[in-house]
Amino acid sequence: MSRRQHGAVLGREEPGFERSKIVQIAHPGLVEYEAALAWQADRAGSVAQGALPEIVVLLEHLPVYTQGRRGGREHVLASLRAPIVDTDRGGDVTFHGRGQLVLWPILRLRERGIGIARYVRGLEQVGIDTAALFGVEADRVRGRPGVWIDNRKLASIGVRVQSGVSRHGLALNCDVDLSWFDSIRACGVEGGVATSLSAETGERVSVAECVPVLERAIADVFQLRLSPTAEIDGLP
């Protein structure tokens, strides 16, 4: 069974996915992290209250390091060339910047009957399926959330679920400058190094190329009906 078939089967065989509700999808482009983070919190609150529909956001950030709830600064190894922001997502320290495609699904997981472990596995499958369509064989590593190729991390995952609604998500390295990761022990994993689709294929794989592929992957894995919206272009 192919990885993409596996993703689709995940949605068909397990109960709880709401196939009837349309989920918005937006591509706001390159957005400063803290502005996007504030928007995300507001939108998740509105989704939890039923005031606004669920939404999947695909975006890039200006260079920034983010720290999850799991650690302090012990995995910062050298002076950082960009600011570091504390967040309420799971996981440890990581980097976001140009050339990395960030996926934020803001979904009512409780209503969809999706627990945290199943949700994280689904996000991993989205990354695995996306990589496969560029000829890169990636997989899970037990005890290490994310998408891996041996000890090389292709995509990071960090999530937060509040009031039954998901925030944060997945960051896929497309053609990001990997030297940004030299100053940190990414996600606190000893011996792990960052990689990208470009590094693995030997050819430039841009964010623009990855957007439609990842969009199809998340729709397949979580059985979503996605409807484009431009209402958040540029964000605040």
C-alpha positions in Angstrom: 0.0 0.0 0.0 1.4 3.4 -0.9 1.8 6.2 1.7 -1.0 8.3 0.0 -3.3 5.2 0.0 -2.5 4.8 3.7 -3.4 8.4 4.4 -6.8 8.0 2.7 -7.5 4.8 4.5 -6.8 6.5 7.8 -9.8 8.7 7.1 -12.1 6.0 5.8 -11.5 3.2 8.3 -11.6 5.2 11.5 -14.9 6.8 12.6 -15.2 10.4 13.7 -14.2 12.5 10.7 -16.8 15.1 9.7 -16.9 14.8 5.9 -19.9 17.1 5.5 -18.4 20.3 6.8 -16.4 22.5 4.5 -13.1 23.8 5.9 -11.6 27.0 4.6 -8.0 27.1 3.4 -5.9 30.2 3.1 -2.4 31.1 1.8 -1.4 34.4 3.4 2.2 34.2 2.2 5.2 35.5 4.2 4.0 36.6 7.7 5.9 37.8 10.8 5.5 35.0 13.4 4.1 36.9 16.3 1.4 38.7 14.2 0.4 35.3 12.8 0.4 33.8 16.3 -2.0 36.4 17.6 -4.3 35.9 14.6 -4.2 32.1 15.2 -5.2 32.4 18.9 -8.1 34.7 18.0 -9.3 32.5 15.1 -9.1 29.3 17.3 -11.2 31.0 19.9 -13.8 31.9 17.3 -13.8 28.4 15.9 -14.3 26.9 19.4 -17.3 29.2 19.9 -18.8 28.3 16.5 -18.5 31.9 15.4 -16.2 31.2 12.4 -15.6 28.0 10.4 -12.6 25.7 10.7 -9.6 26.7 8.6 -6.3 25.3 7.3 -3.5 27.9 6.8 -0.4 27.5 4.8 2.2 30.2 5.3 5.9 31.2 5.7 7.5 33.2 8.4 10.3 35.7 8.6 13.3 34.1 10.5 12.4 33.2 14.1 13.2 30.6 16.6 10.2 29.2 18.7 10.3 27.5 22.0 7.7 24.9 22.9 6.4 24.0 26.4 8.8 21.1 26.8 12.0 22.9 27.5 13.9 26.0 28.4 16.9 27.3 26.6 19.2 24.3 27.2 19.0 23.3 23.5 20.1 26.7 22.3 23.8 26.0 21.5 25.1 29.4 20.2 24.1 33.0 19.6 20.9 33.2 17.5 20.7 35.3 14.4 16.9 35.8 14.9 14.6 36.4 17.8 13.3 33.5 19.9 9.6 33.4 20.9 8.1 31.3 23.7 4.9 29.5 22.6 2.3 27.2 24.1 2.7 24.4 21.5 4.2 21.0 22.4 7.8 20.2 21.5 11.1 22.0 22.1 13.0 24.7 20.2 12.9 24.9 16.4 13.4 27.4 13.6 11.0 29.0 11.1 11.9 31.0 8.1 11.8 31.5 4.3 11.9 28.2 2.4 9.9 26.4 5.1 6.2 25.7 4.6 4.2 26.0 7.8 0.8 24.2 8.1 -1.7 25.4 10.7 -4.9 23.4 10.8 -7.5 25.0 13.1 -9.9 22.2 13.4 -12.6 21.1 15.9 -10.8 17.9 16.8 -13.2 17.0 19.6 -16.2 17.1 17.3 -14.3 15.1 14.8 -13.5 12.4 17.3 -9.8 12.8 16.8 -7.5 12.4 19.8 -4.1 14.0 20.1 -2.0 10.9 19.3 -4.1 10.2 16.2 -3.9 13.9 15.1 -0.1 13.9 15.4 0.1 10.7 13.4 -2.1 12.3 10.8 0.1 15.3 10.5 3.1 13.1 10.2 1.3 11.3 7.4 0.7 14.6 5.6 4.5 15.2 5.7 5.3 11.7 4.6 2.9 11.8 1.7 4.1 15.2 0.5 7.7 14.0 0.6 6.8 10.9 -1.4 5.4 12.9 -4.3 8.9 14.6 -4.6 10.6 11.2 -4.6 11.7 11.4 -1.0 11.1 8.4 1.3 10.4 9.7 4.8 8.9 8.0 7.8 8.1 8.2 11.5 10.6 7.5 14.3 9.2 6.0 17.4 9.4 8.5 20.3 10.4 11.4 18.0 7.4 13.3 16.6 7.9 14.7 13.2 8.9 13.4 9.7 12.4 11.7 9.5 14.8 10.3 7.0 17.1 8.2 9.3 18.5 10.8 11.7 17.6 13.7 9.4 14.5 15.7 10.3 12.5 16.9 7.4 9.4 18.3 9.2 8.7 19.3 12.8 5.4 18.9 14.6 4.2 20.8 17.6 0.5 21.1 18.5 -1.8 22.6 21.1 -5.4 21.6 21.6 -7.6 24.0 23.6 -11.4 23.8 24.0 -11.3 20.9 21.5 -9.7 23.0 18.7 -6.2 22.5 17.3 -3.5 25.1 16.9 0.1 25.2 15.5 0.9 22.1 13.4 3.6 21.1 11.0 6.7 22.9 9.5 8.1 21.3 6.3 11.6 22.2 5.1 11.4 22.8 1.4 14.4 24.9 0.4 15.2 26.6 3.7 18.8 27.6 4.5 19.7 24.7 6.9 22.5 26.8 8.5 19.8 28.4 10.6 19.5 25.1 12.5 23.2 25.1 13.5 22.6 27.2 16.6 20.1 24.8 18.2 19.5 21.2 19.0 16.3 21.1 16.9 13.4 19.8 18.9 15.8 18.7 21.6 16.9 15.6 19.7 20.5 14.5 20.4 22.2 13.5 17.1 19.4 14.7 14.9 20.1 17.1 12.1 17.8 19.2 9.9 17.3 18.4 6.2 15.0 19.6 3.4 13.4 18.4 0.3 16.0 20.3 -1.7 18.9 18.7 0.2 17.4 15.3 -0.2 16.6 15.5 -3.9 19.6 17.6 -5.0 17.3 20.0 -6.7 15.5 23.1 -5.5 12.1 22.3 -4.2 10.3 25.6 -3.5 7.6 26.4 -1.1 5.4 27.3 -4.1 5.8 23.8 -5.5 5.0 22.2 -2.1 1.8 24.2 -1.4 -0.6 22.3 -3.7 1.0 19.0 -2.8 0.7 19.5 0.9 -2.8 20.9 0.5 -3.9 17.7 -1.3 -2.2 15.6 1.4 -4.0 17.1 4.3 -7.3 16.9 2.5 -6.7 13.2 1.8 -5.4 12.3 5.3 -8.1 14.1 7.3 -10.9 13.7 4.6 -11.4 17.5 4.5 -13.5 19.4 1.9 -11.3 22.5 1.4 -12.7 25.9 0.3 -10.3 28.7 -0.6 -10.7 32.0 1.2 -8.7 35.3 0.8 -10.1 36.9 3.9 -6.9 36.6 5.9 -4.4 37.6 3.1 -1.6 39.6 4.8 -3.0 38.9 8.3 -3.0 41.8 10.8 
